[in-house]
Amino acid sequence: MAGLLTLAGCATPGPPANQEKYYTLDDFSSVPKFDTHVHLNTTDPSLLEQAQRDNFRLLTINVNAPHYPTITQQQELALQHRKNFSDRLAYATTFSVQNWGAAHWAEESLAYLKSALAQGAIGVKIWKNIGMELKDENGAFVMINDPRFKPILDYLEQNKIPVIGHLGEPKNCWLPLAEMTVNNNRNYYAQNPRYHMYLHPEAPSYEEHIRARDQVLAMHPRLPFTGAHLGSLEWSVDELAKRLDKYPNLAVDISARMAHLQYQAQTDWQKVRNFIIKYQDRLVYATDIAVDTKEAPAKVKERAHATWLRDWRFLVTADTMTNPNVNGEFKSLHLPKTTINKIYHKNALKMFPGLAKLDKSGSKKK
């Protein structure tokens, strides 16, 4: 008995309780992570090389955007990168609205989606040109709840194909530049006035975009739907919570909207933290990092690493931080390991089951 007591007293102490519950900045590269929203529009592999170093796997998303390569070219780039980074990259396809209104538009769009899915696409992107640019034969804006999209949405729902929906824009889009809450929105709309809806009062309102998207969620309750950019409800965790409560098939990614959480944390840190912990099963990490031929490889790596590390610091540590996109300081959220593991890893696999093919390869780094 005395011997047992002696052995017990000499036992090696475990890590501090705080260390067991929380990650630190030093854990960044050792934790397997997904970034479920990037755009690879070049043959340059720099982003993927940095992802290897930082222990990320990526989902590159094809987009029917006028300033991007064609959707066919984007798919070719994704497939080319996958040959060299099969354990690091997956891709999501999309459809074009170029021939909208033609008799066989839906049939041709479905054929393209089926072909892309057969080639390995693991999801489908719906972009903001629906509702913001697309018009019908009478010159009226076409929203995502238009009945002519139903065959596509029905197919995706019936086959449980994940959808990434970028519908509408941040609420700042309908404000003057000087009244916008975060600087990245202000900079984007200053450079892209075609999408600054404050300048286009004839276009649908913010509320109309949200209402159309919500109607789609209601009409397709089994459609796996990830709302890109915090579901365009980035301005209020309360409003986002209402939608997550109402639509069980809705999840959201954080891409390009971390600054909005930081802005809200300046005035009600506890509310933001409580929201993320409560809805930790419905949030997935993403950035919207886009890479094209204009940026030097070293700059791509530097930008990606800085973005990923800054976001990790905000979610994981208890530091007081600054971000060029937010005026003033804010406190980091210091989320538990269990929450971080879901946001960065487990939820990605749940929302995009095709990512499991990447996850099986382990956390190989260079």
HELIX and SHEET records of a PDB file:
HELIX    1   1 ALA A    2  GLY A    9  1                                   8    
HELIX    2   2 ALA A   17  LYS A   21  1                                   5    
HELIX    3   3 LEU A   25  SER A   30  5                                   6    
HELIX    4   4 SER A   46  ARG A   53  1                                   8    
HELIX    5   5 ILE A   71  ASN A   84  1                                  14    
HELIX    6   6 TRP A  105  ALA A  118  1                                  14    
HELIX    7   7 ASN A  129  MET A  132  1                                   4    
HELIX    8   8 PRO A  147  PHE A  149  5                                   3    
HELIX    9   9 LYS A  150  GLN A  158  1                                   9    
HELIX   10  10 LYS A  171  TRP A  174  5                                   4    
HELIX   11  11 LEU A  177  GLU A  179  5                                   3    
HELIX   12  12 ASN A  183  GLN A  191  1                                   9    
HELIX   13  13 PRO A  193  TYR A  195  5                                   3    
HELIX   14  14 MET A  197  LEU A  199  5                                   3    
HELIX   15  15 TYR A  206  MET A  219  1                                  14    
HELIX   16  16 ALA A  228  GLY A  231  1                                   4    
HELIX   17  17 VAL A  237  LYS A  246  1                                  10    
HELIX   18  18 MET A  258  LYS A  278  1                                  21    
HELIX   19  19 PRO A  297  VAL A  316  1                                  20    
HELIX   20  20 LYS A  337  ASN A  341  1                                   5    
HELIX   21  21 LYS A  342  LYS A  346  3                                   5    
HELIX   22  22 ASN A  347  MET A  351  1                                   5    
HELIX   23  23 PRO A  353  LEU A  355  5                                   3    
HELIX   24  24 ALA A  356  ASP A  359  1                                   4    
SHEET    1   A 9 LEU A 283  VAL A 284  0                                        
SHEET    2   A 9 LEU A 250  ASP A 253  1                                        
SHEET    3   A 9 PHE A 225  GLY A 227  1                                        
SHEET    4   A 9 VAL A 163  GLY A 165  1                                        
SHEET    5   A 9 VAL A 124  ILE A 126  1                                        
SHEET    6   A 9 LEU A  89  THR A  94  1                                        
SHEET    7   A 9 PHE A  56  ILE A  61  1                                        
SHEET    8   A 9 LYS A  33  LEU A  40  1                                        
SHEET    9   A 9 ILE A 289  VAL A 291  1                                        
SHEET    1   B 2 THR A 320  ASN A 323  0                                        
SHEET    2   B 2 VAL A 326  LYS A 331 -1                                        
END                                                                             
